[in-house]
Amino acid sequence: MPTRYPRGVSSYGVPLIGSEDSAPNSSHFFVDSGHAQASNGNDGEDPNTPMASIDAAVARCAANNGDVIHVLPGHVETITGANGLDLDVAGIKVKGYGYGLARPQINLTTAVAASMRINAASVIVENIRVTGGVDAITNAIVINGVTDCILRGIELRDVTGQVAIGLACSDGTDRLIIDGYRHIGDSAAGTTRAMQFDGCDDLILRNFYIYGNFSTTPINFVTTLSARVWIHSGYTWTENAADTGIVDTITGSTGTIGPDVFIVLQDNAANITEAVTGATFQIMDPVYVVNAVNEKALLIDWTASTDAIV
């Protein structure tokens, strides 16, 4: 059965629905808080009468139907509590449009428990900007033990104060793909970690940029080991004297770090070897570490593999 939009849908010349988002029988909903006709009383099926919030659009989606929520440039959604934005319908895509400050914005404010949460499997979120509007937010983005999700082109930015943990993924968040994630924090102390993974098997983290003052580490594996992770093509910079980049606190997670991972530490006292810790990780060069200005980065000096052929 064809979709209701066989020729696609565009807004101001920007294509909103094309072949990629045209699964048979899927429904398409439009969200734009800045539109004069925006209302959660609309059915949201026409970009000229959009819904006013992503949360309301999620409620109209059917599970595992390939439904897509198109979030238009300039949309702003204010979240004031835990589960304030709850993506709890399996198999949906939330797709933001625009570039830079025109991207849709999710502003977490009022309560430190304010968060955007994924509570269903196979959810895709693309091109969304998340901002912290209150200090010491506990967990800004939460993936709550659900499988096969994708975060693509997500940016978390501190605006008022700092988040404690940027992205928290709980046990069972398996086969997660994070691509093009940016955490832009503050140089002052106040953040614990940018990303926290607890029992996240087959994780792929790539094309990331992380900056802030992290009292623990930018990327942290905790509590339950994560198996077969792959972290590559990314950059971390911490302003904290903890001076680490990727840490497996439980020393049991497995997987590969690299290639093309770049780690900036705070000062010359930092130990290059300890920038990545986890006895059961493997390094795939290049993984570069630098610990002072006006210095050249070094390849992380883990033990090299040896050839068993004699």
Buried (B, 14 or more C-beta within 10 A) or exposed (E): EEBEBEEEBEBEEEEBBEEEBBBEEBBBBBBBBEBEEBEBEBEBBEBEBBBBBBBBBBBBBBEEBBBBBBBBBBBBBBBBBBBBBBBBBBBBBBBBBBEEEBBBBBBBBBBBBBBBBBBBBBBBBBBBBBBBBBEEBBBBBBBBBBBBBBBBBBBBBBBEBBBBBBBBBBBBBBBBBBBBBBBBBBEEEBBBBBBBBBBBBBBBBBBBBBBBBBBBBBBBBBEBBBBBBBBBBBBBBBBBEBBBBBBBBBEBBBBBBBEBBBBBBBEEEBEBEBBBBBEEBEBBBEBBBBBEEEEEBBEBEBEEEEEEEE
